[in-house]
Amino acid sequence: MMLQLTDVSKSFGATTVLTDVSVAVERGTRLAIVGASGSGKSTLLRIIAGFEGPSTGTVSLDGRVLANPVSTVSAHRRGIGYVAQDGALFPHLTVRSNIAFGLRRSPGRDARVREVMDLTSLDLELLDRYPHQLSGGQQQRVALARALAPAPTVILLDEPFSALDTGLRAHTRAAMVTALERSGVTTILVTHDQEEALSFGQQLAVISAGRLVQAGPPSEVFDAPINAAVAEFLGTALFLPAHTSGPARAVCALGELHVRHDHSHGTEPVRAMLRPAQLHVRESDGDGDARVVAARQNGSAVELDLSLGDGFTLTHRVPLYDAHRFPAGGAVAIRVDGGVVLYPAATASGTLGAGVAR
């Protein structure tokens, strides 16, 4: 066991921000904590860093208690590195001086700066540049290098890619993941970006309104969300009215399908959830499973509105070059791969509530 949070709660006056959050992060693991804005994820990170104290519960690292309601270890004595959303580089210092800031003066200081520059794939020609002379991605990697330089036990990343444009964000994220893998440091990322969380972490925790609602390997959490709200928050989800027809079987507008996970708790009727990537649509010479009601171009894809009958319509994307195969009014056949996840029919979906957390 490495980092352990046990029943951590946090209140600011009468406002409760976190409620009974418990999570364990093993040594060398990358954990992504994802939640809507205001869900409490950044407050949780600040408690781990030592910038805030918990109202209840404990934070411990390798069995050493870092914080509880009556005592706390100062942030600079925790052996924890922190990378802020904007990098927070010192604008008046060069890259060299920024990275060396947390290092003691010693003969090996410059060698360590160069070592973490290499670790984070930063060219040594950047050493004497100032932050304003760097790209956004370079600034974030310098911030990571500065955090890694003192060889911390844990690195905390507070939405470090949110200010970058889409292409640069993906490139910088990949570079930082590589650096973190090479360093072997335990890492916790907080983000509101579901795709980022799913691709970054070896473990994923979903937080909503100050509560940890689900945690596990990203593939498992994405494949079997604990409720409809989590399912929809983690990516586009299709929900169909359904009823069970036998062990691990359910009937919906797409026919009788395999149930890969059942969170319906034995209720009837149910809602069947599947992801758009599970649908395979082709032309049908007969009546088919659905009819094309409308088609809209969206960039390099076309969105088809497909009527399944009984007033139910779903939207499916096809490549632009393939759209001519699906004219309005035409019939299509639909194959579903991978089965469905069941939830009670009365369960509301929608984006996870942000609550009142900071």
N, C-alpha and C positions, 0 to 999 in steps of 0.2 A: 504494500500500500504506500502511496506517495502523499498526495494532497487529499485531505478529508474535510468535508463540510458536513456538520451534523445539526439538523434542526435549526438552521440559521434563519432568523427573522430580523426584519429591520423596519422601524417606524420613525417617522419624522413628525413629532407631535401626535396629532390624532390620525395621521395618514399612515396606513400600513403599506409598505413598499414590497417587502418580501415576507413570505409565510412558510416556515418549516421546510426550508430547502436543504436536502441532503444529497450529496454527490461525492463519489470517490474517483480520483484520477490517478491511474497507475503511472509509474515511472516511465518516462519516454513517450507517453501517449499524447496525441493531439485531440483535444476536446473542443467541439464547436457548440456554443450555446446560442440558440436562435430564438428570437421572439419579436413581436411587433414593437414599434416605438412606444416607450413608456411601460414596457412589461416588467422592468426591474433588472434586466440583464446587466446593465452598466453599473448599477448599484452593487450587484453581486460581485462584479469584478473589482470594484473599489474596496469592498470588504476584504477580499483575498489579498489585494495589494497592500492594505493597511491604511488607506486614505479615509476609511470609515470604519466604525466598530459595529458589531452585531448587537441588536437589542436582546436577542436570546440566541442560544446555540454556540457552537464552537467551530473554529477553523484550526486545523492542525497540519503539520508538515513533517512526515517521517516520525510521527508520534509526539512531536514537540508542539504544544499548544501555542498558536500564534495570537489568537484572539478569542475572548469570551466577553460576556457583559461587564466583567469587573476588571479585566486586565487586557493589555494588548502589547505586542512586540512592535516597535517602531518600524515603519515601512522600509527604512534603509538598512535594517538589521535582519530582514527576512530572507535575503538571498533570492528575491523575486524581481525579475525585470518587467518593465511596463512600456508598451508602445502605444502612444495616444493616437486618436483618430487622424490628427493632422501632422503626426510625426514629432511635433514640438521640438524641432532642432533649434539650437541657439543661432540666431541669424548673424551674429557678429563673429562666430567662430568658423574655422574651416572644417571640412570633413574630418581631417586628421584630429583636430582638437575636439570636435563633437564626439567622435568615437572614443577618444582617450579620456573624456571628462570623468568617468567613474573609475578610472584606473589609478592606482598609486604610482607615484614617480619611481621608476626603477629602470635598470638597463634593458629589461625585456618589454618595456611599455610599447615602443614603436613596433616591435616584432608582433605583439599581440594585436595591434591595430591592423597591421598588414594581414595577419591570419584571419581576422573576422571579415576584412574586406574580401579576401579570397572566398571565404565561407559563404558570403552573401552575393557572390558574383559581381562585385564592384571593381571597376578598372582602377588600378593604382594611380592613373593620371588624374583621378578626381580628388586625390588627397588634399590638394591645396586650393580647391574651389570652395566657394561659400554656398549655403543652401539655395539662394536665389539663382544660382548658376546651374542648378540641377533640374532634371525633369521630376514630375511628381512621383514616378515609380522609383527613381534613384533616391529621392528624399526618404521614401518609406523604407528602402533597403538600408540606407545609412542609419535610420532610426532603429532598425532591427539590429544592425551591427553594433550600435552603441549599447543596446540592451544586452546583447550577447557577450560583449567584451569582458565584463567582470565574472563570466562563467556562472550565471545564476542557476538555481535549481529549477525554477519555473519561469516561463515567459508568459505575460498576459498581453493580448492584442485587443484593443478596444476599437472595433470597426475600422481597421487601418486602411481599407481599400475604398471606403465609401466616397471619398472626394475625387477618385480617379475615374476617367471615362471608361466605357465598357471594355474596349480592347486592351487598354493599359492595365485595367484592373485584373483581367485574367492572366496577363503576362506576369505582372508583379506577384500575384498570388502564387502562381506556379513556381516562381523563383524563390519566394519566401518558404514555401513548403519544402523545396529541395534543400534550402539552407537549414531549416529546422530538423529535417531528417538526418542531415550530415552531422549536426551538432548533438543530436540525441536528447535535446532538452524537452522537458515536459511543457506543453503549450496549451493555453486556453484562449480561444477566440470567441468574442461576442459579436453578433451581427444580426441584422434584420433581413439579410438577403438569404433566402432559402437555398438557392443554387450554390451560393458560396459556402454555406454551412455543410451541405451534402458533399461537396467536393473537397473540402478542407480537412474535415475531422475524421479520425479513426473511430471516435465516439461522438454521438450527437445527443444534445439535451434540448428539449423544447420547453420554453418557459412562457407562461401566460398569466397576466394579472398577478405577478409576484409568486406564482406557484410553479414548481417543476412538474409538468404533466406527463412527460414521457422521456425516457433515455435509453440508449442502446447503440449498437452499430448503425451507421446511417442507412445501410441497405434494409435493415430490419425495421427501423422506424418508418422509412418511406413505404415499405411493402405492407406493413401492418399497423397503420396509425391507430392509436387507442380509441379515437373518436372521430366523428365526421369533421369537426372543426380543425383538428390537427391534419387530417387528410387533405383538406382544401388549402390549408396554410402552406403545406410543403410542396404544392404544385397543383397544376390543373387536374381536377378530379371530376368524373362524371358520376352522377347519382341517379339510379333508376329504381322506381317502385318495384318491389319484388315480394315473393313468399317462398319459404323453404319447401322443397319437394322430396326430401329424403336426406340421409346422412351426407353432409358436405355437398349438397346440391340446392340450387335456388332457381326459380323461374322468374324472368323479367321480360321486357319487350324485345330483348335480343335472344330469347330462347332459354333453354335450361342450361345453366352454367355451373362449373365447378366452384365451390367455395373454398378459397385458400386460407381465409381467416374469418372467424365468426365472433364479432363483438356485439351481437344482438341480444345476448343474455336470455335467449329463448323466447323473445317477444315475437308477435306477428301482428301486422305485416312488418316487413323490413325494408331497408334501402340497400341496394347493391352498389358498391363503389368500384370503379375501375379507372385506369389512366388512359388518356388518348393513345399512347403508344401501343396499347394492347389491341387496338382496333385495326383490322386489315380490311379495306374496302375495295371492291372490284365491281365492274359492270355485271348486270344480270339480264339474261334474255327473258326470264320469266317475271313473276311478281316481285321477286327479291325480298329482302328483309326491310327495306326502307326506300323512300323516294326522295330525290333531290328537290328541295323546295326553293332554294336560292343559292347563289354562289357569289362570293366577294373576294376580290384580290387583296392580299395583304402582304406587300413586299414580294418575296420570291415564292409565296405560297398562295393558295386559294382556299378560303373557308367555305365548306359546304354545309348548309343547313339540311339535315336529314330527318324526314318525318318517319317515325316508327309506328305510327298509328296511335289511336286512343289519345290524340292530342299531344303526344310527347315528341319533342324535337331535340336532337343533339347536333353539335357542331363538330365537324371533322376537317382537319387540314390535309391538303394534298399538294404536291409540288406543282408549280405553275405550268411546267411542261406537260404535266399529266392531266390537267384540268379538263381538256377537251373530251375526255372519256366519260365525263359526268355532267351531261347537259341537264338543265332544269326540267323536271318532270320525269327524268329517267329513273329506272329502278337500279338498285345496288344490292349486292350481297355483302354481308358483314360477318367476318370471323373474329372471335375474341380469343386471345391467347392469355394464359396465366390465371384465369379464374377471377373471382371477385371477393371483396371484403364486405361483410354484412354489418349494418348498424340498425338500431331500432328506428322504425319509420318516424317516430315523433322527435328524434334527435335533430336539433337544429345544426346546420352547417354554417359556413361563413368564416371570415377571417377571425383568428384568435383575438379575443378582446385585449386591448392595451391596458385596461385598468387605470390605476392612478399612479403607478410606479414611475420612478425617475430613471 
